[in-house]
Amino acid sequence: MARLAFQSRTPLQAFLGAATPWTRSAATWGVGAGTAVFLLLSVTPLVRREVLQKTPGLSWYYEDKTPASDKPF
């Protein structure tokens, strides 16, 4: 007959053991929320210039091709 051997767990091990089932769901929601934020803020010049134009796959799409004479500011 097998014996039960209890081992003490550190608080970090207990947290990681409880959080592991939720990581895929949290990652999915995080990616979705980040995508929504960038979609909603893509019209803001600061976000477009500082983030979206410097992203390797998206730089060609968010590049501003408007002549300086047509810009209001």
Predicted model as a PDB file, atoms N, CA, C, CB and O in Angstrom, pLDDT in the B-factor column:
MODEL        1                                                                  
ATOM      1  N   MET A   1       0.844  -1.165   0.000  1.00 65.00           N  
ATOM      2  CA  MET A   1       0.000   0.000   0.000  1.00 65.00           C  
ATOM      3  C   MET A   1       0.893   1.233   0.000  1.00 65.00           C  
ATOM      4  CB  MET A   1      -0.963  -0.005   1.214  1.00 65.00           C  
ATOM      5  O   MET A   1       1.901   1.281   0.706  1.00 65.00           O  
ATOM      6  N   ALA A   2       0.521   2.218  -0.789  1.00 73.00           N  
ATOM      7  CA  ALA A   2       1.330   3.426  -0.935  1.00 73.00           C  
ATOM      8  C   ALA A   2       1.056   4.387   0.212  1.00 73.00           C  
ATOM      9  CB  ALA A   2       1.049   4.111  -2.285  1.00 73.00           C  
ATOM     10  O   ALA A   2      -0.050   4.464   0.745  1.00 73.00           O  
ATOM     11  N   ARG A   3       2.091   5.103   0.564  1.00 83.00           N  
ATOM     12  CA  ARG A   3       1.971   6.109   1.607  1.00 83.00           C  
ATOM     13  C   ARG A   3       1.781   7.479   0.976  1.00 83.00           C  
ATOM     14  CB  ARG A   3       3.208   6.099   2.525  1.00 83.00           C  
ATOM     15  O   ARG A   3       2.303   7.753  -0.105  1.00 83.00           O  
ATOM     16  N   LEU A   4       1.052   8.314   1.640  1.00 81.00           N  
ATOM     17  CA  LEU A   4       0.912   9.691   1.207  1.00 81.00           C  
ATOM     18  C   LEU A   4       2.015  10.514   1.837  1.00 81.00           C  
ATOM     19  CB  LEU A   4      -0.478  10.255   1.574  1.00 81.00           C  
ATOM     20  O   LEU A   4       2.224  10.468   3.050  1.00 81.00           O  
ATOM     21  N   ALA A   5       2.709  11.255   1.025  1.00 76.00           N  
ATOM     22  CA  ALA A   5       3.757  12.125   1.538  1.00 76.00           C  
ATOM     23  C   ALA A   5       3.386  13.556   1.182  1.00 76.00           C  
ATOM     24  CB  ALA A   5       5.162  11.740   0.960  1.00 76.00           C  
ATOM     25  O   ALA A   5       3.362  13.919   0.006  1.00 76.00           O  
ATOM     26  N   PHE A   6       3.102  14.354   2.175  1.00 82.00           N  
ATOM     27  CA  PHE A   6       2.742  15.744   1.953  1.00 82.00           C  
ATOM     28  C   PHE A   6       3.993  16.603   1.938  1.00 82.00           C  
ATOM     29  CB  PHE A   6       1.763  16.233   3.028  1.00 82.00           C  
ATOM     30  O   PHE A   6       4.874  16.460   2.786  1.00 82.00           O  
ATOM     31  N   GLN A   7       4.057  17.489   0.972  1.00 83.00           N  
ATOM     32  CA  GLN A   7       5.187  18.396   0.891  1.00 83.00           C  
ATOM     33  C   GLN A   7       4.662  19.821   1.000  1.00 83.00           C  
ATOM     34  CB  GLN A   7       5.988  18.186  -0.429  1.00 83.00           C  
ATOM     35  O   GLN A   7       3.601  20.155   0.473  1.00 83.00           O  
ATOM     36  N   SER A   8       5.416  20.635   1.682  1.00 86.00           N  
ATOM     37  CA  SER A   8       4.989  22.025   1.784  1.00 86.00           C  
ATOM     38  C   SER A   8       5.333  22.754   0.489  1.00 86.00           C  
ATOM     39  CB  SER A   8       5.653  22.722   3.001  1.00 86.00           C  
ATOM     40  O   SER A   8       6.353  22.485  -0.145  1.00 86.00           O  
ATOM     41  N   ARG A   9       4.467  23.671   0.120  1.00 86.00           N  
ATOM     42  CA  ARG A   9       4.680  24.444  -1.101  1.00 86.00           C  
ATOM     43  C   ARG A   9       4.933  25.896  -0.734  1.00 86.00           C  
ATOM     44  CB  ARG A   9       3.466  24.325  -2.059  1.00 86.00           C  
ATOM     45  O   ARG A   9       4.358  26.427   0.216  1.00 86.00           O  
ATOM     46  N   THR A  10       5.792  26.514  -1.497  1.00 89.00           N  
ATOM     47  CA  THR A  10       6.041  27.932  -1.280  1.00 89.00           C  
ATOM     48  C   THR A  10       4.831  28.715  -1.794  1.00 89.00           C  
ATOM     49  CB  THR A  10       7.362  28.392  -1.992  1.00 89.00           C  
ATOM     50  O   THR A  10       4.050  28.190  -2.588  1.00 89.00           O  
ATOM     51  N   PRO A  11       4.671  29.947  -1.356  1.00 89.00           N  
ATOM     52  CA  PRO A  11       3.547  30.751  -1.861  1.00 89.00           C  
ATOM     53  C   PRO A  11       3.595  30.938  -3.381  1.00 89.00           C  
ATOM     54  CB  PRO A  11       3.541  32.116  -1.182  1.00 89.00           C  
ATOM     55  O   PRO A  11       2.550  31.002  -4.029  1.00 89.00           O  
ATOM     56  N   LEU A  12       4.785  31.025  -3.944  1.00 91.00           N  
ATOM     57  CA  LEU A  12       4.899  31.166  -5.393  1.00 91.00           C  
ATOM     58  C   LEU A  12       4.410  29.909  -6.105  1.00 91.00           C  
ATOM     59  CB  LEU A  12       6.348  31.465  -5.788  1.00 91.00           C  
ATOM     60  O   LEU A  12       3.706  30.001  -7.110  1.00 91.00           O  
ATOM     61  N   GLN A  13       4.773  28.744  -5.595  1.00 89.00           N  
ATOM     62  CA  GLN A  13       4.304  27.491  -6.191  1.00 89.00           C  
ATOM     63  C   GLN A  13       2.784  27.362  -6.073  1.00 89.00           C  
ATOM     64  CB  GLN A  13       4.991  26.288  -5.519  1.00 89.00           C  
ATOM     65  O   GLN A  13       2.128  26.870  -6.991  1.00 89.00           O  
ATOM     66  N   ALA A  14       2.234  27.795  -4.960  1.00 87.00           N  
ATOM     67  CA  ALA A  14       0.783  27.733  -4.782  1.00 87.00           C  
ATOM     68  C   ALA A  14       0.081  28.674  -5.748  1.00 87.00           C  
ATOM     69  CB  ALA A  14       0.400  28.079  -3.337  1.00 87.00           C  
ATOM     70  O   ALA A  14      -0.949  28.320  -6.321  1.00 87.00           O  
ATOM     71  N   PHE A  15       0.636  29.885  -5.937  1.00 87.00           N  
ATOM     72  CA  PHE A  15       0.035  30.839  -6.867  1.00 87.00           C  
ATOM     73  C   PHE A  15       0.115  30.333  -8.300  1.00 87.00           C  
ATOM     74  CB  PHE A  15       0.722  32.200  -6.754  1.00 87.00           C  
ATOM     75  O   PHE A  15      -0.868  30.408  -9.038  1.00 87.00           O  
ATOM     76  N   LEU A  16       1.274  29.817  -8.702  1.00 87.00           N  
ATOM     77  CA  LEU A  16       1.425  29.317 -10.067  1.00 87.00           C  
ATOM     78  C   LEU A  16       0.543  28.105 -10.317  1.00 87.00           C  
ATOM     79  CB  LEU A  16       2.880  28.965 -10.343  1.00 87.00           C  
ATOM     80  O   LEU A  16       0.025  27.940 -11.422  1.00 87.00           O  
ATOM     81  N   GLY A  17       0.364  27.270  -9.332  1.00 87.00           N  
ATOM     82  CA  GLY A  17      -0.511  26.114  -9.476  1.00 87.00           C  
ATOM     83  C   GLY A  17      -1.963  26.518  -9.651  1.00 87.00           C  
ATOM     84  O   GLY A  17      -2.708  25.861 -10.379  1.00 87.00           O  
ATOM     85  N   ALA A  18      -2.373  27.594  -8.988  1.00 85.00           N  
ATOM     86  CA  ALA A  18      -3.750  28.051  -9.110  1.00 85.00           C  
ATOM     87  C   ALA A  18      -3.963  28.885 -10.374  1.00 85.00           C  
ATOM     88  CB  ALA A  18      -4.140  28.859  -7.883  1.00 85.00           C  
ATOM     89  O   ALA A  18      -5.066  28.905 -10.921  1.00 85.00           O  
ATOM     90  N   ALA A  19      -2.926  29.567 -10.839  1.00 85.00           N  
ATOM     91  CA  ALA A  19      -3.065  30.469 -11.989  1.00 85.00           C  
ATOM     92  C   ALA A  19      -2.871  29.765 -13.329  1.00 85.00           C  
ATOM     93  CB  ALA A  19      -2.072  31.601 -11.873  1.00 85.00           C  
ATOM     94  O   ALA A  19      -3.277  30.303 -14.359  1.00 85.00           O  
ATOM     95  N   THR A  20      -2.278  28.606 -13.346  1.00 86.00           N  
ATOM     96  CA  THR A  20      -1.971  27.932 -14.603  1.00 86.00           C  
ATOM     97  C   THR A  20      -3.189  27.667 -15.482  1.00 86.00           C  
ATOM     98  CB  THR A  20      -1.289  26.643 -14.316  1.00 86.00           C  
ATOM     99  O   THR A  20      -3.090  27.877 -16.691  1.00 86.00           O  
ATOM    100  N   PRO A  21      -4.314  27.226 -14.967  1.00 87.00           N  
ATOM    101  CA  PRO A  21      -5.463  26.996 -15.850  1.00 87.00           C  
ATOM    102  C   PRO A  21      -6.016  28.270 -16.498  1.00 87.00           C  
ATOM    103  CB  PRO A  21      -6.559  26.325 -15.075  1.00 87.00           C  
ATOM    104  O   PRO A  21      -6.720  28.191 -17.505  1.00 87.00           O  
ATOM    105  N   TRP A  22      -5.709  29.428 -15.938  1.00 89.00           N  
ATOM    106  CA  TRP A  22      -6.273  30.678 -16.432  1.00 89.00           C  
ATOM    107  C   TRP A  22      -5.354  31.407 -17.405  1.00 89.00           C  
ATOM    108  CB  TRP A  22      -6.591  31.578 -15.277  1.00 89.00           C  
ATOM    109  O   TRP A  22      -5.750  32.436 -17.952  1.00 89.00           O  
ATOM    110  N   THR A  23      -4.155  30.915 -17.638  1.00 90.00           N  
ATOM    111  CA  THR A  23      -3.197  31.672 -18.448  1.00 90.00           C  
ATOM    112  C   THR A  23      -3.630  31.795 -19.904  1.00 90.00           C  
ATOM    113  CB  THR A  23      -1.835  31.018 -18.379  1.00 90.00           C  
ATOM    114  O   THR A  23      -3.484  32.871 -20.484  1.00 90.00           O  
ATOM    115  N   ARG A  24      -4.146  30.761 -20.505  1.00 91.00           N  
ATOM    116  CA  ARG A  24      -4.557  30.829 -21.915  1.00 91.00           C  
ATOM    117  C   ARG A  24      -5.733  31.789 -22.087  1.00 91.00           C  
ATOM    118  CB  ARG A  24      -4.936  29.422 -22.440  1.00 91.00           C  
ATOM    119  O   ARG A  24      -5.774  32.554 -23.051  1.00 91.00           O  
ATOM    120  N   SER A  25      -6.674  31.751 -21.172  1.00 93.00           N  
ATOM    121  CA  SER A  25      -7.810  32.657 -21.247  1.00 93.00           C  
ATOM    122  C   SER A  25      -7.358  34.108 -21.045  1.00 93.00           C  
ATOM    123  CB  SER A  25      -8.870  32.273 -20.201  1.00 93.00           C  
ATOM    124  O   SER A  25      -7.803  35.006 -21.760  1.00 93.00           O  
ATOM    125  N   ALA A  26      -6.490  34.327 -20.086  1.00 93.00           N  
ATOM    126  CA  ALA A  26      -5.994  35.683 -19.833  1.00 93.00           C  
ATOM    127  C   ALA A  26      -5.189  36.209 -21.019  1.00 93.00           C  
ATOM    128  CB  ALA A  26      -5.132  35.707 -18.565  1.00 93.00           C  
ATOM    129  O   ALA A  26      -5.294  37.386 -21.362  1.00 93.00           O  
ATOM    130  N   ALA A  27      -4.394  35.354 -21.644  1.00 95.00           N  
ATOM    131  CA  ALA A  27      -3.626  35.774 -22.813  1.00 95.00           C  
ATOM    132  C   ALA A  27      -4.544  36.115 -23.979  1.00 95.00           C  
ATOM    133  CB  ALA A  27      -2.640  34.682 -23.224  1.00 95.00           C  
ATOM    134  O   ALA A  27      -4.302  37.091 -24.691  1.00 95.00           O  
ATOM    135  N   THR A  28      -5.583  35.333 -24.182  1.00 96.00           N  
ATOM    136  CA  THR A  28      -6.528  35.605 -25.263  1.00 96.00           C  
ATOM    137  C   THR A  28      -7.246  36.926 -25.045  1.00 96.00           C  
ATOM    138  CB  THR A  28      -7.544  34.471 -25.382  1.00 96.00           C  
ATOM    139  O   THR A  28      -7.374  37.723 -25.975  1.00 96.00           O  
ATOM    140  N   TRP A  29      -7.716  37.167 -23.829  1.00 97.00           N  
ATOM    141  CA  TRP A  29      -8.387  38.428 -23.534  1.00 97.00           C  
ATOM    142  C   TRP A  29      -7.419  39.601 -23.619  1.00 97.00           C  
ATOM    143  CB  TRP A  29      -9.027  38.376 -22.151  1.00 97.00           C  
ATOM    144  O   TRP A  29      -7.806  40.685 -24.056  1.00 97.00           O  
ATOM    145  N   GLY A  30      -6.189  39.412 -23.216  1.00 97.00           N  
ATOM    146  CA  GLY A  30      -5.192  40.479 -23.289  1.00 97.00           C  
ATOM    147  C   GLY A  30      -4.875  40.871 -24.718  1.00 97.00           C  
ATOM    148  O   GLY A  30      -4.782  42.058 -25.032  1.00 97.00           O  
ATOM    149  N   VAL A  31      -4.708  39.884 -25.587  1.00 97.00           N  
ATOM    150  CA  VAL A  31      -4.448  40.175 -26.998  1.00 97.00           C  
ATOM    151  C   VAL A  31      -5.658  40.862 -27.626  1.00 97.00           C  
ATOM    152  CB  VAL A  31      -4.104  38.878 -27.768  1.00 97.00           C  
ATOM    153  O   VAL A  31      -5.501  41.805 -28.402  1.00 97.00           O  
ATOM    154  N   GLY A  32      -6.849  40.401 -27.300  1.00 97.00           N  
ATOM    155  CA  GLY A  32      -8.055  41.031 -27.823  1.00 97.00           C  
ATOM    156  C   GLY A  32      -8.212  42.468 -27.349  1.00 97.00           C  
ATOM    157  O   GLY A  32      -8.573  43.345 -28.134  1.00 97.00           O  
ATOM    158  N   ALA A  33      -7.947  42.713 -26.083  1.00 97.00           N  
ATOM    159  CA  ALA A  33      -8.059  44.074 -25.549  1.00 97.00           C  
ATOM    160  C   ALA A  33      -6.993  44.986 -26.147  1.00 97.00           C  
ATOM    161  CB  ALA A  33      -7.940  44.060 -24.018  1.00 97.00           C  
ATOM    162  O   ALA A  33      -7.271  46.141 -26.468  1.00 97.00           O  
ATOM    163  N   GLY A  34      -5.779  44.471 -26.296  1.00 93.00           N  
ATOM    164  CA  GLY A  34      -4.722  45.277 -26.906  1.00 93.00           C  
ATOM    165  C   GLY A  34      -5.027  45.621 -28.347  1.00 93.00           C  
ATOM    166  O   GLY A  34      -4.779  46.745 -28.783  1.00 93.00           O  
ATOM    167  N   THR A  35      -5.560  44.673 -29.087  1.00 92.00           N  
ATOM    168  CA  THR A  35      -5.947  44.920 -30.472  1.00 92.00           C  
ATOM    169  C   THR A  35      -7.050  45.965 -30.547  1.00 92.00           C  
ATOM    170  CB  THR A  35      -6.403  43.621 -31.140  1.00 92.00           C  
ATOM    171  O   THR A  35      -7.009  46.848 -31.404  1.00 92.00           O  
ATOM    172  N   ALA A  36      -8.029  45.875 -29.665  1.00 95.00           N  
ATOM    173  CA  ALA A  36      -9.120  46.845 -29.657  1.00 95.00           C  
ATOM    174  C   ALA A  36      -8.615  48.245 -29.308  1.00 95.00           C  
ATOM    175  CB  ALA A  36     -10.203  46.416 -28.665  1.00 95.00           C  
ATOM    176  O   ALA A  36      -9.065  49.228 -29.896  1.00 95.00           O  
ATOM    177  N   VAL A  37      -7.691  48.341 -28.365  1.00 93.00           N  
ATOM    178  CA  VAL A  37      -7.142  49.648 -27.994  1.00 93.00           C  
ATOM    179  C   VAL A  37      -6.407  50.266 -29.169  1.00 93.00           C  
ATOM    180  CB  VAL A  37      -6.198  49.520 -26.786  1.00 93.00           C  
ATOM    181  O   VAL A  37      -6.595  51.447 -29.461  1.00 93.00           O  
ATOM    182  N   PHE A  38      -5.575  49.491 -29.848  1.00 88.00           N  
ATOM    183  CA  PHE A  38      -4.848  50.040 -30.985  1.00 88.00           C  
ATOM    184  C   PHE A  38      -5.776  50.353 -32.151  1.00 88.00           C  
ATOM    185  CB  PHE A  38      -3.768  49.074 -31.431  1.00 88.00           C  
ATOM    186  O   PHE A  38      -5.516  51.295 -32.900  1.00 88.00           O  
ATOM    187  N   LEU A  39      -6.837  49.599 -32.322  1.00 90.00           N  
ATOM    188  CA  LEU A  39      -7.806  49.905 -33.373  1.00 90.00           C  
ATOM    189  C   LEU A  39      -8.528  51.215 -33.085  1.00 90.00           C  
ATOM    190  CB  LEU A  39      -8.819  48.765 -33.514  1.00 90.00           C  
ATOM    191  O   LEU A  39      -8.718  52.031 -33.986  1.00 90.00           O  
ATOM    192  N   LEU A  40      -8.930  51.419 -31.837  1.00 94.00           N  
ATOM    193  CA  LEU A  40      -9.636  52.639 -31.476  1.00 94.00           C  
ATOM    194  C   LEU A  40      -8.717  53.863 -31.448  1.00 94.00           C  
ATOM    195  CB  LEU A  40     -10.297  52.465 -30.129  1.00 94.00           C  
ATOM    196  O   LEU A  40      -9.160  54.972 -31.744  1.00 94.00           O  
ATOM    197  N   LEU A  41      -7.447  53.671 -31.095  1.00 92.00           N  
ATOM    198  CA  LEU A  41      -6.519  54.796 -31.005  1.00 92.00           C  
ATOM    199  C   LEU A  41      -5.681  54.995 -32.263  1.00 92.00           C  
ATOM    200  CB  LEU A  41      -5.610  54.603 -29.831  1.00 92.00           C  
ATOM    201  O   LEU A  41      -4.783  55.838 -32.276  1.00 92.00           O  
ATOM    202  N   SER A  42      -5.956  54.237 -33.317  1.00 86.00           N  
ATOM    203  CA  SER A  42      -5.128  54.346 -34.519  1.00 86.00           C  
ATOM    204  C   SER A  42      -5.322  55.676 -35.233  1.00 86.00           C  
ATOM    205  CB  SER A  42      -5.440  53.209 -35.470  1.00 86.00           C  
ATOM    206  O   SER A  42      -4.479  56.051 -36.049  1.00 86.00           O  
ATOM    207  N   VAL A  43      -6.391  56.396 -34.959  1.00 88.00           N  
ATOM    208  CA  VAL A  43      -6.600  57.702 -35.577  1.00 88.00           C  
ATOM    209  C   VAL A  43      -5.867  58.817 -34.833  1.00 88.00           C  
ATOM    210  CB  VAL A  43      -8.084  58.015 -35.637  1.00 88.00           C  
ATOM    211  O   VAL A  43      -5.754  59.928 -35.350  1.00 88.00           O  
ATOM    212  N   THR A  44      -5.376  58.541 -33.643  1.00 90.00           N  
ATOM    213  CA  THR A  44      -4.637  59.519 -32.861  1.00 90.00           C  
ATOM    214  C   THR A  44      -3.228  59.652 -33.441  1.00 90.00           C  
ATOM    215  CB  THR A  44      -4.589  59.110 -31.358  1.00 90.00           C  
ATOM    216  O   THR A  44      -2.535  58.646 -33.598  1.00 90.00           O  
ATOM    217  N   PRO A  45      -2.793  60.869 -33.761  1.00 86.00           N  
ATOM    218  CA  PRO A  45      -1.475  61.026 -34.383  1.00 86.00           C  
ATOM    219  C   PRO A  45      -0.319  60.506 -33.533  1.00 86.00           C  
ATOM    220  CB  PRO A  45      -1.241  62.470 -34.691  1.00 86.00           C  
ATOM    221  O   PRO A  45       0.644  59.964 -34.077  1.00 86.00           O  
ATOM    222  N   LEU A  46      -0.392  60.656 -32.229  1.00 90.00           N  
ATOM    223  CA  LEU A  46       0.697  60.192 -31.367  1.00 90.00           C  
ATOM    224  C   LEU A  46       0.844  58.677 -31.422  1.00 90.00           C  
ATOM    225  CB  LEU A  46       0.459  60.638 -29.926  1.00 90.00           C  
ATOM    226  O   LEU A  46       1.957  58.164 -31.542  1.00 90.00           O  
ATOM    227  N   VAL A  47      -0.258  57.969 -31.335  1.00 89.00           N  
ATOM    228  CA  VAL A  47      -0.210  56.501 -31.398  1.00 89.00           C  
ATOM    229  C   VAL A  47       0.238  56.047 -32.783  1.00 89.00           C  
ATOM    230  CB  VAL A  47      -1.592  55.890 -31.057  1.00 89.00           C  
ATOM    231  O   VAL A  47       1.037  55.119 -32.911  1.00 89.00           O  
ATOM    232  N   ARG A  48      -0.273  56.697 -33.804  1.00 86.00           N  
ATOM    233  CA  ARG A  48       0.101  56.324 -35.173  1.00 86.00           C  
ATOM    234  C   ARG A  48       1.601  56.543 -35.407  1.00 86.00           C  
ATOM    235  CB  ARG A  48      -0.723  57.139 -36.197  1.00 86.00           C  
ATOM    236  O   ARG A  48       2.277  55.678 -35.964  1.00 86.00           O  
ATOM    237  N   ARG A  49       2.113  57.695 -34.983  1.00 87.00           N  
ATOM    238  CA  ARG A  49       3.513  58.038 -35.238  1.00 87.00           C  
ATOM    239  C   ARG A  49       4.473  57.232 -34.363  1.00 87.00           C  
ATOM    240  CB  ARG A  49       3.734  59.526 -35.007  1.00 87.00           C  
ATOM    241  O   ARG A  49       5.487  56.737 -34.856  1.00 87.00           O  
ATOM    242  N   GLU A  50       4.167  57.097 -33.077  1.00 90.00           N  
ATOM    243  CA  GLU A  50       5.117  56.501 -32.138  1.00 90.00           C  
ATOM    244  C   GLU A  50       5.038  54.977 -32.049  1.00 90.00           C  
ATOM    245  CB  GLU A  50       4.897  57.078 -30.781  1.00 90.00           C  
ATOM    246  O   GLU A  50       6.022  54.337 -31.679  1.00 90.00           O  
ATOM    247  N   VAL A  51       3.903  54.389 -32.377  1.00 88.00           N  
ATOM    248  CA  VAL A  51       3.757  52.942 -32.215  1.00 88.00           C  
ATOM    249  C   VAL A  51       3.526  52.235 -33.545  1.00 88.00           C  
ATOM    250  CB  VAL A  51       2.612  52.638 -31.269  1.00 88.00           C  
ATOM    251  O   VAL A  51       4.287  51.346 -33.926  1.00 88.00           O  
ATOM    252  N   LEU A  52       2.478  52.634 -34.240  1.00 86.00           N  
ATOM    253  CA  LEU A  52       2.055  51.880 -35.411  1.00 86.00           C  
ATOM    254  C   LEU A  52       3.001  52.038 -36.603  1.00 86.00           C  
ATOM    255  CB  LEU A  52       0.672  52.307 -35.808  1.00 86.00           C  
ATOM    256  O   LEU A  52       3.186  51.085 -37.360  1.00 86.00           O  
ATOM    257  N   GLN A  53       3.598  53.205 -36.787  1.00 87.00           N  
ATOM    258  CA  GLN A  53       4.537  53.376 -37.891  1.00 87.00           C  
ATOM    259  C   GLN A  53       5.866  52.697 -37.619  1.00 87.00           C  
ATOM    260  CB  GLN A  53       4.762  54.845 -38.160  1.00 87.00           C  
ATOM    261  O   GLN A  53       6.624  52.444 -38.556  1.00 87.00           O  
ATOM    262  N   LYS A  54       6.167  52.397 -36.379  1.00 89.00           N  
ATOM    263  CA  LYS A  54       7.425  51.733 -36.026  1.00 89.00           C  
ATOM    264  C   LYS A  54       7.273  50.223 -35.911  1.00 89.00           C  
ATOM    265  CB  LYS A  54       7.955  52.287 -34.722  1.00 89.00           C  
ATOM    266  O   LYS A  54       8.255  49.528 -35.649  1.00 89.00           O  
ATOM    267  N   THR A  55       6.071  49.704 -36.101  1.00 86.00           N  
ATOM    268  CA  THR A  55       5.845  48.266 -36.082  1.00 86.00           C  
ATOM    269  C   THR A  55       6.218  47.700 -37.452  1.00 86.00           C  
ATOM    270  CB  THR A  55       4.360  47.931 -35.717  1.00 86.00           C  
ATOM    271  O   THR A  55       5.706  48.178 -38.464  1.00 86.00           O  
ATOM    272  N   PRO A  56       7.095  46.698 -37.512  1.00 90.00           N  
ATOM    273  CA  PRO A  56       7.610  46.238 -38.806  1.00 90.00           C  
ATOM    274  C   PRO A  56       6.550  45.835 -39.822  1.00 90.00           C  
ATOM    275  CB  PRO A  56       8.508  45.089 -38.587  1.00 90.00           C  
ATOM    276  O   PRO A  56       6.687  46.200 -40.989  1.00 90.00           O  
ATOM    277  N   GLY A  57       5.522  45.119 -39.459  1.00 88.00           N  
ATOM    278  CA  GLY A  57       4.545  44.659 -40.435  1.00 88.00           C  
ATOM    279  C   GLY A  57       3.486  45.682 -40.789  1.00 88.00           C  
ATOM    280  O   GLY A  57       2.800  45.530 -41.800  1.00 88.00           O  
ATOM    281  N   LEU A  58       3.335  46.730 -39.975  1.00 81.00           N  
ATOM    282  CA  LEU A  58       2.262  47.691 -40.174  1.00 81.00           C  
ATOM    283  C   LEU A  58       2.739  49.049 -40.658  1.00 81.00           C  
ATOM    284  CB  LEU A  58       1.508  47.861 -38.909  1.00 81.00           C  
ATOM    285  O   LEU A  58       1.915  49.919 -40.936  1.00 81.00           O  
ATOM    286  N   SER A  59       4.023  49.253 -40.764  1.00 85.00           N  
ATOM    287  CA  SER A  59       4.538  50.590 -41.058  1.00 85.00           C  
ATOM    288  C   SER A  59       4.067  51.102 -42.410  1.00 85.00           C  
ATOM    289  CB  SER A  59       6.051  50.587 -41.016  1.00 85.00           C  
ATOM    290  O   SER A  59       3.779  52.292 -42.538  1.00 85.00           O  
ATOM    291  N   TRP A  60       3.978  50.256 -43.411  1.00 87.00           N  
ATOM    292  CA  TRP A  60       3.560  50.704 -44.738  1.00 87.00           C  
ATOM    293  C   TRP A  60       2.094  51.154 -44.747  1.00 87.00           C  
ATOM    294  CB  TRP A  60       3.769  49.583 -45.760  1.00 87.00           C  
ATOM    295  O   TRP A  60       1.734  52.042 -45.521  1.00 87.00           O  
ATOM    296  N   TYR A  61       1.255  50.568 -43.915  1.00 86.00           N  
ATOM    297  CA  TYR A  61      -0.172  50.903 -43.907  1.00 86.00           C  
ATOM    298  C   TYR A  61      -0.430  52.242 -43.209  1.00 86.00           C  
ATOM    299  CB  TYR A  61      -0.972  49.791 -43.216  1.00 86.00           C  
ATOM    300  O   TYR A  61      -1.269  53.026 -43.653  1.00 86.00           O  
ATOM    301  N   TYR A  62       0.289  52.497 -42.124  1.00 81.00           N  
ATOM    302  CA  TYR A  62       0.051  53.700 -41.333  1.00 81.00           C  
ATOM    303  C   TYR A  62       0.972  54.853 -41.708  1.00 81.00           C  
ATOM    304  CB  TYR A  62       0.214  53.386 -39.875  1.00 81.00           C  
ATOM    305  O   TYR A  62       0.994  55.861 -41.001  1.00 81.00           O  
ATOM    306  N   GLU A  63       1.717  54.747 -42.772  1.00 83.00           N  
ATOM    307  CA  GLU A  63       2.587  55.827 -43.208  1.00 83.00           C  
ATOM    308  C   GLU A  63       1.724  56.971 -43.748  1.00 83.00           C  
ATOM    309  CB  GLU A  63       3.597  55.330 -44.286  1.00 83.00           C  
ATOM    310  O   GLU A  63       0.805  56.750 -44.537  1.00 83.00           O  
ATOM    311  N   ASP A  64       2.031  58.183 -43.317  1.00 81.00           N  
ATOM    312  CA  ASP A  64       1.247  59.348 -43.723  1.00 81.00           C  
ATOM    313  C   ASP A  64       1.759  59.859 -45.067  1.00 81.00           C  
ATOM    314  CB  ASP A  64       1.317  60.468 -42.648  1.00 81.00           C  
ATOM    315  O   ASP A  64       2.891  60.331 -45.167  1.00 81.00           O  
ATOM    316  N   LYS A  65       0.927  59.764 -46.092  1.00 87.00           N  
ATOM    317  CA  LYS A  65       1.317  60.180 -47.442  1.00 87.00           C  
ATOM    318  C   LYS A  65       0.625  61.482 -47.844  1.00 87.00           C  
ATOM    319  CB  LYS A  65       0.986  59.077 -48.454  1.00 87.00           C  
ATOM    320  O   LYS A  65       0.646  61.853 -49.018  1.00 87.00           O  
ATOM    321  N   THR A  66       0.015  62.176 -46.887  1.00 87.00           N  
ATOM    322  CA  THR A  66      -0.667  63.434 -47.165  1.00 87.00           C  
ATOM    323  C   THR A  66       0.375  64.543 -47.338  1.00 87.00           C  
ATOM    324  CB  THR A  66      -1.669  63.787 -46.026  1.00 87.00           C  
ATOM    325  O   THR A  66       1.261  64.684 -46.495  1.00 87.00           O  
ATOM    326  N   PRO A  67       0.285  65.324 -48.403  1.00 91.00           N  
ATOM    327  CA  PRO A  67       1.233  66.429 -48.566  1.00 91.00           C  
ATOM    328  C   PRO A  67       1.101  67.458 -47.434  1.00 91.00           C  
ATOM    329  CB  PRO A  67       1.015  67.114 -49.923  1.00 91.00           C  
ATOM    330  O   PRO A  67       0.024  67.616 -46.859  1.00 91.00           O  
ATOM    331  N   ALA A  68       2.177  68.139 -47.123  1.00 89.00           N  
ATOM    332  CA  ALA A  68       2.170  69.109 -46.035  1.00 89.00           C  
ATOM    333  C   ALA A  68       1.198  70.253 -46.292  1.00 89.00           C  
ATOM    334  CB  ALA A  68       3.562  69.659 -45.823  1.00 89.00           C  
ATOM    335  O   ALA A  68       0.677  70.841 -45.345  1.00 89.00           O  
ATOM    336  N   SER A  69       0.946  70.578 -47.560  1.00 90.00           N  
ATOM    337  CA  SER A  69       0.029  71.675 -47.883  1.00 90.00           C  
ATOM    338  C   SER A  69      -1.427  71.313 -47.586  1.00 90.00           C  
ATOM    339  CB  SER A  69       0.174  72.061 -49.350  1.00 90.00           C  
ATOM    340  O   SER A  69      -2.256  72.210 -47.430  1.00 90.00           O  
ATOM    341  N   ASP A  70      -1.757  70.026 -47.505  1.00 89.00           N  
ATOM    342  CA  ASP A  70      -3.126  69.597 -47.233  1.00 89.00           C  
ATOM    343  C   ASP A  70      -3.410  69.347 -45.760  1.00 89.00           C  
ATOM    344  CB  ASP A  70      -3.421  68.358 -48.005  1.00 89.00           C  
ATOM    345  O   ASP A  70      -4.549  69.061 -45.393  1.00 89.00           O  
ATOM    346  N   LYS A  71      -2.405  69.447 -44.919  1.00 84.00           N  
ATOM    347  CA  LYS A  71      -2.599  69.196 -43.474  1.00 84.00           C  
ATOM    348  C   LYS A  71      -3.066  70.480 -42.816  1.00 84.00           C  
ATOM    349  CB  LYS A  71      -1.278  68.678 -42.795  1.00 84.00           C  
ATOM    350  O   LYS A  71      -2.496  71.541 -43.071  1.00 84.00           O  
ATOM    351  N   PRO A  72      -4.094  70.412 -41.970  1.00 83.00           N  
ATOM    352  CA  PRO A  72      -4.627  71.630 -41.348  1.00 83.00           C  
ATOM    353  C   PRO A  72      -3.726  72.224 -40.272  1.00 83.00           C  
ATOM    354  CB  PRO A  72      -5.966  71.339 -40.752  1.00 83.00           C  
ATOM    355  O   PRO A  72      -3.805  73.423 -40.005  1.00 83.00           O  
ATOM    356  N   PHE A  73      -2.880  71.421 -39.653  1.00 74.00           N  
ATOM    357  CA  PHE A  73      -2.062  71.929 -38.552  1.00 74.00           C  
ATOM    358  C   PHE A  73      -0.603  71.826 -38.867  1.00 74.00           C  
ATOM    359  CB  PHE A  73      -2.359  71.188 -37.277  1.00 74.00           C  
ATOM    360  O   PHE A  73       0.233  72.209 -38.049  1.00 74.00           O  
TER     361      PHE A  73                                                      
ENDMDL                                                                          
END                                                                             
